[in-house]
Amino acid sequence: MNLAQLDYQWFQTINSFADRFSALNPIVAFFANNLDYVFYLGVIVYWFIRTPDNRKMVVNTLLSGGVALGVNNIIGVIYHRDRPFVAHHVIQLVQHDASASFPSNHAAAAFAVATSIWLWRRKEGSVWFVLAILIGFSRIWSGIHYPLDIIGGAISGTVIGIAVKKIMSQQVLKKVSDSVICFYESIEHKVWKP
């Protein structure tokens, strides 16, 4: 059995949960479609808990997520893989266009954010990893990604999160980041005193 066949077999097993555990489908569909908003909200909350470490962490997090999505789009153009519902009969809980399936943008962004937070705060980062796993798993259950799409997105997001943290710790980029944050805070403090 080759990797593509194994991937499809894993997909069928997980997607069949939509039939076997149908009472959970509304929750799974919510996770697949909306759990990424928790990530956006979380990043906003961290930003407005106005500590220097939070601000630096959020900058790293946003850069990691943005780079992960950019890299994924390039991969999707170079290697287009149809989504499961295009090539197979699936139980599809979430409507989605027939864009490139590999690697998963949701997984890449979620794991980039989780990695970025984990590199600053281990305990909190672990919670974000659990949420990232839930997003990935729910998108397989919902019929819009294969397992290897999620694994590919998770790997790219994690690697990019680590790389961005390492690159941003370089003295020149650290000064640029600190200057941007300082400039923003000079404006913010006029509107909202610390």
Order of alpha helices (4+ residues) and beta strands (2+ residues): alpha-alpha-alpha-alpha-alpha-alpha-alpha-alpha-alpha
